[in-house]
Amino acid sequence: MKSINIRPEIETIKDEIIETRRDIHKHPELGFEVHRTAGLVAEKLKSYGLIVKTGIGKTGVVGDLVGGQPGPTIALRADMDALSLQETGDVSYKSIHDGKMHACGHDGHTAMLLGAAKVLSEKRDQIKGSVRFIFQPAEEGEGGARYMIEDGCLDGVDEIYGIHLWDYQGYGTIGIKSGPVLASADMFDITIKGIGGHGAAPQGTVDCIVVAGHLITALQTIVSRNTDPLESTVVTLGKIEGGHNFNIIADEVKMYGTARAYTEENRQLIKKRMQEILDGVAATFGAVITMDYEDGYPPTINHDSATENALKASKAIVGEGAGFPYQSMGGEDFSYYIQKIPGCFFFIGSAPEGSEPMSVPHHCSHFDIDERSLRVGASVFVELIMG
């Protein structure tokens, strides 16, 4: 076992942090409708003596802690929303709401940051500068961070840090690196329209299923032949709909997918090449192909100086368990924050005790965490401010 140096102030409230996480887990809320969770957060922050604002970014909460000495304002962020998923795990704190579940660790993020806020509030005289605690709704697909920023959550903030519990890593590890750590996450819908007809007489038709087959293959050449092999990109077609019966040639096919990249240049290249390929395939087969392309979250790109600070704090807690350069093709709206100001987003290993990393993936119906990781995350938050 790696040497783990949980801050003693966090150790004394570890049961409270776990209790808070389980309470939030039991009462999951979606998107911007995080009213109960936001109320719990605001109540606790007020009890710690923070200056609290509610209704930020629709249902977000911001708490300010003014230190006793001059210095910068550092923001620490947690997301509060759950997922539309039926929980199948058998735990005492199982979701009581059908079709809603904390399956990505946001319950833990909120509990960790509340624990850190409590400890730091008791050390305010020693804090150089101020700490802003940002509790955000709607990370899962709705871009709650943008609404928080529009409502001024970053006003006067010098740096921002965010942590994600990560079941793809074991307890006592922290994945952290400078530069890109998460990809852009764009979505697209493609509609192919042709001429249907009898399966025995294809000569008078434009077969949309044949067109779709060529298009699927051609789109994969963007990653394999247009982007630099040393720069990760993804074009995934995840859903296809079309056809009526075994002997009817389809007159329409719809396809849905996602495109991912670590750089804005590759993001734009993918979009450009997709349209060129669509136009070429349409011309080849005489079909009409249209695409609705939606820009999702931009890449999450950590700043060098903030990453150094986060790495130092992480090593103080988990020692040699910190610092391996983890990155993923997933997306996160924390990216909006660090487009505005310096910051760092990193990953706390939380694979359930006794299980192998990746055996309980995020967004699955039996997702859970090793609750010891809550102490690690809360300790790192405190260390970032006090270390």
DOBA-209205 format. One record per residue (C-alpha): x, y, z; residue in three letters; residue number from 1. Coordinates in Angstrom, 2 decimals, decimal comma, m for minus. Example, Ala and Ser with C-alpha at 12.3 -4.5 7.8 and 13.67 -1.06 7.14 Angstrom:
<pagus>
PAGU        xx        yy        zz   residuo   num
PAGU     12,30     m4,50      7,80       ala     1
PAGU     13,67     m1,06      7,14       ser     2
</pagus>
This chain:
<pagus>
PAGU        xx        yy        zz   residuo   num
PAGU      0,00      0,00      0,00       met     1
PAGU      1,26      3,43     m0,91       lys     2
PAGU      1,88      5,90      1,90       ser     3
PAGU     m1,22      8,09      2,23       ile     4
PAGU     m0,95     11,23      4,34       asn     5
PAGU     m4,52     12,33      4,97       ile     6
PAGU     m4,59     15,76      6,59       arg     7
PAGU     m5,51     15,27     10,27       pro     8
PAGU     m8,29     17,88     10,09       glu     9
PAGU     m9,94     15,86      7,31       ile    10
PAGU     m9,42     12,61      9,19       glu    11
PAGU    m11,46     13,98     12,10       thr    12
PAGU    m14,48     14,70      9,85       ile    13
PAGU    m14,19     11,70      7,51       lys    14
PAGU    m17,46     10,19      8,76       asp    15
PAGU    m19,27     13,47      8,13       glu    16
PAGU    m17,91     13,63      4,57       ile    17
PAGU    m19,06     10,06      3,91       ile    18
PAGU    m22,47     10,75      5,44       glu    19
PAGU    m22,90     13,82      3,22       thr    20
PAGU    m21,91     11,87      0,13       arg    21
PAGU    m24,36      9,08      0,92       arg    22
PAGU    m27,18     11,54      1,59       asp    23
PAGU    m26,62     13,21     m1,79       ile    24
PAGU    m26,28      9,80     m3,47       his    25
PAGU    m29,61      8,71     m2,04       lys    26
PAGU    m31,34     11,84     m3,35       his    27
PAGU    m29,98     12,33     m6,90       pro    28
PAGU    m31,11     15,31     m8,98       glu    29
PAGU    m30,62     15,98    m12,68       leu    30
PAGU    m29,26     18,90    m14,67       gly    31
PAGU    m30,29     22,27    m13,32       phe    32
PAGU    m32,93     20,73    m11,04       glu    33
PAGU    m30,52     20,26     m8,13       val    34
PAGU    m32,67     22,17     m5,65       his    35
PAGU    m32,30     19,85     m2,66       arg    36
PAGU    m28,57     19,38     m3,17       thr    37
PAGU    m27,99     23,12     m3,62       ala    38
PAGU    m30,01     23,80     m0,49       gly    39
PAGU    m27,92     21,34      1,51       leu    40
PAGU    m24,72     22,93      0,19       val    41
PAGU    m25,84     26,49      0,95       ala    42
PAGU    m26,94     25,56      4,46       glu    43
PAGU    m23,60     23,96      5,27       lys    44
PAGU    m21,55     26,81      3,80       leu    45
PAGU    m23,54     29,34      5,83       lys    46
PAGU    m22,95     27,30      8,97       ser    47
PAGU    m19,21     27,54      8,26       tyr    48
PAGU    m19,46     31,33      8,20       gly    49
PAGU    m18,94     31,79      4,45       leu    50
PAGU    m20,48     34,51      2,30       ile    51
PAGU    m23,00     32,49      0,28       val    52
PAGU    m24,77     33,27     m2,98       lys    53
PAGU    m27,43     30,98     m4,42       thr    54
PAGU    m29,12     30,87     m7,81       gly    55
PAGU    m25,81     31,30     m9,62       ile    56
PAGU    m25,95     29,59    m13,02       gly    57
PAGU    m29,64     28,94    m12,34       lys    58
PAGU    m29,21     26,62     m9,35       thr    59
PAGU    m25,52     26,81     m8,47       gly    60
PAGU    m24,05     27,91     m5,15       val    61
PAGU    m20,96     30,03     m4,52       val    62
PAGU    m19,34     30,46     m1,13       gly    63
PAGU    m16,56     32,95     m0,40       asp    64
PAGU    m14,07     32,56      2,44       leu    65
PAGU    m11,96     35,65      3,08       val    66
PAGU     m8,58     34,85      4,59       gly    67
PAGU     m6,79     36,79      7,27       gly    68
PAGU     m3,81     37,70      5,09       gln    69
PAGU     m3,49     39,32      1,65       pro    70
PAGU     m3,14     37,07     m1,37       gly    71
PAGU     m4,85     35,68     m4,49       pro    72
PAGU     m8,39     34,36     m4,80       thr    73
PAGU     m8,42     30,64     m5,55       ile    74
PAGU    m11,57     28,85     m6,70       ala    75
PAGU    m12,33     25,20     m5,97       leu    76
PAGU    m15,15     23,61     m7,96       arg    77
PAGU    m17,49     20,63     m7,59       ala    78
PAGU    m20,42     19,51     m9,76       asp    79
PAGU    m23,70     18,41     m8,17       met    80
PAGU    m25,87     16,72    m10,83       asp    81
PAGU    m26,69     13,04    m11,32       ala    82
PAGU    m27,56     10,93    m14,37       leu    83
PAGU    m30,74      9,53    m15,90       ser    84
PAGU    m30,06      5,91    m14,92       leu    85
PAGU    m31,77      3,26    m12,80       gln    86
PAGU    m29,47      2,18     m9,96       glu    87
PAGU    m29,06     m1,59     m9,62       thr    88
PAGU    m26,42     m1,74     m6,89       gly    89
PAGU    m27,39     m3,05     m3,47       asp    90
PAGU    m26,20     m0,41     m1,00       val    91
PAGU    m27,88      1,20      2,00       ser    92
PAGU    m27,70      4,62      0,32       tyr    93
PAGU    m29,21      3,48     m2,98       lys    94
PAGU    m31,11      6,12     m4,96       ser    95
PAGU    m34,72      6,55     m3,85       ile    96
PAGU    m35,66      8,17     m7,17       his    97
PAGU    m36,47      5,85    m10,07       asp    98
PAGU    m34,42      6,56    m13,16       gly    99
PAGU    m31,98      8,87    m11,39       lys   100
PAGU    m28,56      7,92    m10,05       met   101
PAGU    m25,21      9,39     m9,08       his   102
PAGU    m23,19      7,23    m11,47       ala   103
PAGU    m20,24      9,55    m12,08       cys   104
PAGU    m19,07     10,59     m8,62       gly   105
PAGU    m20,56     14,08     m8,42       his   106
PAGU    m22,02     13,22     m5,01       asp   107
PAGU    m18,46     12,60     m3,85       gly   108
PAGU    m17,16     15,79     m5,46       his   109
PAGU    m19,73     17,84     m3,55       thr   110
PAGU    m19,03     16,07     m0,26       ala   111
PAGU    m15,24     16,45     m0,62       met   112
PAGU    m15,48     20,16     m1,30       leu   113
PAGU    m17,87     20,71      1,60       leu   114
PAGU    m15,41     18,90      3,87       gly   115
PAGU    m12,58     21,10      2,63       ala   116
PAGU    m14,72     24,21      3,14       ala   117
PAGU    m15,40     23,25      6,74       lys   118
PAGU    m11,72     22,71      7,52       val   119
PAGU    m10,58     25,86      5,73       leu   120
PAGU    m13,23     27,97      7,46       ser   121
PAGU    m11,58     27,05     10,76       glu   122
PAGU     m8,21     28,19      9,40       lys   123
PAGU     m9,30     31,46      7,81       arg   124
PAGU     m6,84     33,57      9,81       asp   125
PAGU     m3,97     31,56      8,29       gln   126
PAGU     m5,21     31,79      4,70       ile   127
PAGU     m3,35     34,12      2,36       lys   128
PAGU     m6,04     35,58      0,13       gly   129
PAGU     m9,53     34,19     m0,38       ser   130
PAGU    m11,13     30,91     m1,40       val   131
PAGU    m14,20     30,67     m3,61       arg   132
PAGU    m16,13     27,41     m3,43       phe   133
PAGU    m18,10     26,80     m6,63       ile   134
PAGU    m20,87     24,19     m6,61       phe   135
PAGU    m22,16     23,80    m10,14       gln   136
PAGU    m25,28     22,19    m11,63       pro   137
PAGU    m25,66     20,51    m14,99       ala   138
PAGU    m22,20     19,25    m15,89       glu   139
PAGU    m23,69     16,20    m17,59       glu   140
PAGU    m24,26     17,54    m21,08       gly   141
PAGU    m25,93     20,88    m20,37       glu   142
PAGU    m22,82     22,99    m19,79       gly   143
PAGU    m23,67     24,40    m16,38       gly   144
PAGU    m20,21     25,95    m16,15       ala   145
PAGU    m21,09     28,48    m18,87       arg   146
PAGU    m24,09     29,69    m16,89       tyr   147
PAGU    m22,00     29,95    m13,72       met   148
PAGU    m19,43     32,07    m15,57       ile   149
PAGU    m22,14     34,28    m17,08       glu   150
PAGU    m23,42     34,93    m13,55       asp   151
PAGU    m19,96     36,01    m12,40       gly   152
PAGU    m18,60     33,02    m10,51       cys   153
PAGU    m15,08     33,75    m11,80       leu   154
PAGU    m15,14     37,49    m11,13       asp   155
PAGU    m12,02     38,36     m9,17       gly   156
PAGU    m10,71     34,77     m9,23       val   157
PAGU     m7,03     34,20    m10,06       asp   158
PAGU     m6,94     30,40    m10,42       glu   159
PAGU     m9,37     27,48    m10,33       ile   160
PAGU     m9,01     23,78     m9,49       tyr   161
PAGU    m11,31     20,84    m10,00       gly   162
PAGU    m11,13     17,17     m9,02       ile   163
PAGU    m12,87     14,16    m10,54       his   164
PAGU    m13,18     10,87     m8,68       leu   165
PAGU    m12,00      8,24    m11,14       trp   166
PAGU    m12,81      4,54    m10,94       asp   167
PAGU    m10,29      3,82    m13,68       tyr   168
PAGU     m7,58      4,39    m11,04       gln   169
PAGU     m7,07      2,70     m7,69       gly   170
PAGU     m7,17      4,30     m4,24       tyr   171
PAGU     m4,07      6,30     m3,39       gly   172
PAGU     m3,35      7,44     m6,94       thr   173
PAGU     m3,80     10,85     m8,54       ile   174
PAGU     m3,62     11,34    m12,30       gly   175
PAGU     m2,44     14,79    m13,26       ile   176
PAGU     m0,66     16,45    m16,17       lys   177
PAGU     m0,24     19,79    m17,85       ser   178
PAGU     m1,77     20,45    m21,26       gly   179
PAGU     m4,78     18,58    m22,67       pro   180
PAGU     m6,36     16,08    m20,27       val   181
PAGU     m9,88     15,79    m21,70       leu   182
PAGU    m11,11     16,16    m25,25       ala   183
PAGU    m13,69     18,31    m26,94       ser   184
PAGU    m17,04     16,54    m27,08       ala   185
PAGU    m19,05     17,44    m30,18       asp   186
PAGU    m22,20     15,72    m31,45       met   187
PAGU    m23,60     15,27    m34,93       phe   188
PAGU    m26,75     13,97    m36,63       asp   189
PAGU    m26,57     12,94    m40,28       ile   190
PAGU    m29,62     12,43    m42,51       thr   191
PAGU    m29,35     10,59    m45,83       ile   192
PAGU    m32,27     10,89    m48,24       lys   193
PAGU    m32,60      8,87    m51,42       gly   194
PAGU    m35,25      7,10    m53,49       ile   195
PAGU    m36,93      4,02    m52,08       gly   196
PAGU    m38,37      1,12    m54,00       gly   197
PAGU    m38,78     m2,62    m54,33       his   198
PAGU    m35,81     m4,71    m53,25       gly   199
PAGU    m36,04     m6,62    m56,54       ala   200
PAGU    m35,70     m3,46    m58,65       ala   201
PAGU    m32,82     m1,38    m57,27       pro   202
PAGU    m32,01      0,24    m60,61       gln   203
PAGU    m34,55      3,03    m60,10       gly   204
PAGU    m33,62      3,80    m56,52       thr   205
PAGU    m30,99      5,57    m54,46       val   206
PAGU    m30,37      3,04    m51,70       asp   207
PAGU    m29,72      4,95    m48,47       cys   208
PAGU    m28,38      1,89    m46,67       ile   209
PAGU    m25,69      1,43    m49,32       val   210
PAGU    m24,89      5,14    m49,10       val   211
PAGU    m24,67      4,87    m45,30       ala   212
PAGU    m22,24      1,96    m45,55       gly   213
PAGU    m19,86      3,94    m47,75       his   214
PAGU    m20,23      7,00    m45,56       leu   215
PAGU    m19,42      5,11    m42,36       ile   216
PAGU    m16,23      3,74    m43,88       thr   217
PAGU    m15,21      7,08    m45,38       ala   218
PAGU    m15,69      8,97    m42,12       leu   219
PAGU    m13,23      6,65    m40,37       gln   220
PAGU    m10,48      7,84    m42,71       thr   221
PAGU    m10,54     11,25    m41,02       ile   222
PAGU     m8,79      9,80    m37,97       val   223
PAGU     m6,64      7,30    m39,87       ser   224
PAGU     m5,58      9,52    m42,78       arg   225
PAGU     m6,24     13,21    m42,07       asn   226
PAGU     m5,16     13,84    m38,49       thr   227
PAGU     m1,66     13,44    m37,05       asp   228
PAGU     m1,27      9,92    m35,59       pro   229
PAGU      0,48     11,49    m32,58       leu   230
PAGU     m2,55     13,66    m31,80       glu   231
PAGU     m5,51     11,64    m30,52       ser   232
PAGU     m8,85     12,12    m32,25       thr   233
PAGU    m12,06     10,10    m32,37       val   234
PAGU    m15,00      9,95    m34,77       val   235
PAGU    m17,63      7,53    m33,49       thr   236
PAGU    m20,97      6,64    m35,07       leu   237
PAGU    m23,02      5,30    m32,20       gly   238
PAGU    m26,50      4,95    m33,66       lys   239
PAGU    m28,02      4,28    m37,09       ile   240
PAGU    m31,69      4,14    m38,08       glu   241
PAGU    m33,14      3,21    m41,45       gly   242
PAGU    m35,19      0,84    m43,51       gly   243
PAGU    m38,75     m0,50    m43,47       his   244
PAGU    m38,68     m4,18    m44,34       asn   245
PAGU    m36,49     m6,92    m45,81       phe   246
PAGU    m37,66     m6,28    m49,37       asn   247
PAGU    m37,91     m2,49    m49,36       ile   248
PAGU    m35,00     m0,26    m50,33       ile   249
PAGU    m34,63      2,46    m47,72       ala   250
PAGU    m35,39      6,03    m48,73       asp   251
PAGU    m33,89      7,54    m45,57       glu   252
PAGU    m31,20      6,71    m43,04       val   253
PAGU    m30,22      8,68    m39,95       lys   254
PAGU    m26,91      8,39    m38,12       met   255
PAGU    m25,77      9,86    m34,83       tyr   256
PAGU    m22,29     10,20    m33,41       gly   257
PAGU    m19,61     12,13    m31,59       thr   258
PAGU    m16,28     13,69    m32,55       ala   259
PAGU    m13,45     14,22    m30,08       arg   260
PAGU    m10,12     16,06    m30,21       ala   261
PAGU     m7,50     17,54    m27,88       tyr   262
PAGU     m6,86     20,64    m29,98       thr   263
PAGU     m9,09     23,25    m31,56       glu   264
PAGU     m7,22     22,77    m34,84       glu   265
PAGU     m8,12     19,08    m35,03       asn   266
PAGU    m11,64     19,83    m33,88       arg   267
PAGU    m12,16     22,14    m36,84       gln   268
PAGU    m10,36     19,77    m39,22       leu   269
PAGU    m12,75     16,94    m38,31       ile   270
PAGU    m15,78     19,14    m38,89       lys   271
PAGU    m14,43     20,35    m42,25       lys   272
PAGU    m13,51     16,87    m43,50       arg   273
PAGU    m16,85     15,44    m42,41       met   274
PAGU    m18,71     17,96    m44,55       gln   275
PAGU    m16,39     17,34    m47,51       glu   276
PAGU    m16,91     13,57    m47,25       ile   277
PAGU    m20,68     13,98    m46,94       leu   278
PAGU    m20,75     16,14    m50,06       asp   279
PAGU    m18,57     13,69    m51,98       gly   280
PAGU    m20,57     10,59    m51,05       val   281
PAGU    m23,83     12,39    m51,81       ala   282
PAGU    m22,57     13,33    m55,27       ala   283
PAGU    m21,31      9,80    m55,93       thr   284
PAGU    m24,65      8,12    m55,24       phe   285
PAGU    m27,11     10,88    m56,07       gly   286
PAGU    m28,34     11,16    m52,49       ala   287
PAGU    m29,05     14,21    m50,39       val   288
PAGU    m27,00     14,22    m47,18       ile   289
PAGU    m27,35     16,85    m44,47       thr   290
PAGU    m25,60     17,19    m41,12       met   291
PAGU    m26,51     18,97    m37,91       asp   292
PAGU    m23,19     19,45    m36,07       tyr   293
PAGU    m23,33     20,69    m32,48       glu   294
PAGU    m20,23     22,04    m30,77       asp   295
PAGU    m20,04     20,51    m27,30       gly   296
PAGU    m17,51     21,11    m24,54       tyr   297
PAGU    m14,10     22,39    m25,68       pro   298
PAGU    m10,91     20,49    m24,77       pro   299
PAGU     m9,85     20,70    m21,13       thr   300
PAGU     m6,30     22,06    m21,24       ile   301
PAGU     m4,48     22,46    m17,92       asn   302
PAGU     m2,18     25,41    m17,35       his   303
PAGU      1,46     24,73    m16,45       asp   304
PAGU      1,69     26,80    m13,26       ser   305
PAGU     m1,63     25,57    m11,87       ala   306
PAGU     m0,67     21,97    m12,65       thr   307
PAGU      2,57     22,42    m10,71       glu   308
PAGU      0,57     23,65     m7,72       asn   309
PAGU     m1,87     20,75     m7,94       ala   310
PAGU      0,94     18,21     m8,32       leu   311
PAGU      2,72     19,59     m5,26       lys   312
PAGU     m0,48     19,35     m3,20       ala   313
PAGU     m1,19     15,85     m4,51       ser   314
PAGU      2,28     14,56     m3,68       lys   315
PAGU      1,91     15,92     m0,15       ala   316
PAGU     m1,08     13,61      0,29       ile   317
PAGU     m0,33     10,45     m1,71       val   318
PAGU      3,41     10,74     m2,33       gly   319
PAGU      4,57      8,54     m5,20       glu   320
PAGU      0,94      7,78     m6,04       gly   321
PAGU      0,62     11,23     m7,63       ala   322
PAGU      1,74     12,51    m10,95       gly   323
PAGU      1,20      9,86    m13,59       phe   324
PAGU      0,09     11,70    m16,74       pro   325
PAGU     m3,52     10,55    m17,06       tyr   326
PAGU     m5,76     11,82    m19,85       gln   327
PAGU     m8,99     10,69    m21,48       ser   328
PAGU    m11,05     11,32    m24,61       met   329
PAGU    m14,01     12,13    m22,38       gly   330
PAGU    m15,28     15,70    m22,10       gly   331
PAGU    m15,89     18,07    m19,18       glu   332
PAGU    m17,33     21,57    m18,93       asp   333
PAGU    m14,56     22,53    m16,49       phe   334
PAGU    m12,89     23,43    m19,78       ser   335
PAGU    m14,93     26,65    m19,88       tyr   336
PAGU    m13,39     27,82    m16,61       tyr   337
PAGU     m9,81     27,33    m17,72       ile   338
PAGU    m10,46     29,03    m21,01       gln   339
PAGU    m10,99     32,14    m18,87       lys   340
PAGU     m8,37     31,83    m16,11       ile   341
PAGU     m5,45     29,53    m15,21       pro   342
PAGU     m6,44     26,25    m13,64       gly   343
PAGU     m6,02     22,50    m13,38       cys   344
PAGU     m8,40     19,53    m13,51       phe   345
PAGU     m7,16     16,19    m12,20       phe   346
PAGU     m8,25     12,71    m11,19       phe   347
PAGU     m8,44     10,98     m7,79       ile   348
PAGU     m8,34      7,18     m7,93       gly   349
PAGU    m11,58      5,80     m6,48       ser   350
PAGU    m12,06      2,25     m7,79       ala   351
PAGU    m14,15      0,38     m5,18       pro   352
PAGU    m12,11     m1,44     m2,58       glu   353
PAGU    m11,48     m5,02     m3,65       gly   354
PAGU    m12,21     m4,38     m7,33       ser   355
PAGU     m9,90     m3,81    m10,24       glu   356
PAGU     m9,72     m0,34    m11,80       pro   357
PAGU    m12,15     m0,08    m14,77       met   358
PAGU    m14,24     m3,03    m13,52       ser   359
PAGU    m16,94     m0,63    m12,24       val   360
PAGU    m17,05      2,00    m14,98       pro   361
PAGU    m18,55      5,45    m14,70       his   362
PAGU    m22,12      5,81    m16,01       his   363
PAGU    m22,97      2,18    m15,22       cys   364
PAGU    m25,99      1,18    m13,11       ser   365
PAGU    m23,91     m0,32    m10,27       his   366
PAGU    m21,32      2,45    m10,08       phe   367
PAGU    m19,79      3,12     m6,67       asp   368
PAGU    m16,53      4,42     m5,22       ile   369
PAGU    m13,97      3,60     m2,57       asp   370
PAGU    m15,09      6,13      0,04       glu   371
PAGU    m11,54      6,43      1,35       arg   372
PAGU    m10,89      8,48     m1,78       ser   373
PAGU    m13,13     11,23     m0,36       leu   374
PAGU    m10,51     11,92      2,30       arg   375
PAGU     m7,82     12,11     m0,36       val   376
PAGU     m9,72     14,62     m2,47       gly   377
PAGU    m10,70     16,79      0,49       ala   378
PAGU     m7,12     16,73      1,77       ser   379
PAGU     m5,76     17,81     m1,62       val   380
PAGU     m8,24     20,70     m1,73       phe   381
PAGU     m7,07     21,86      1,71       val   382
PAGU     m3,42     21,37      0,78       glu   383
PAGU     m3,87     23,52     m2,33       leu   384
PAGU     m4,85     26,43     m0,09       ile   385
PAGU     m2,69     25,80      2,99       met   386
PAGU      0,34     23,98      1,58       gly   387
</pagus>
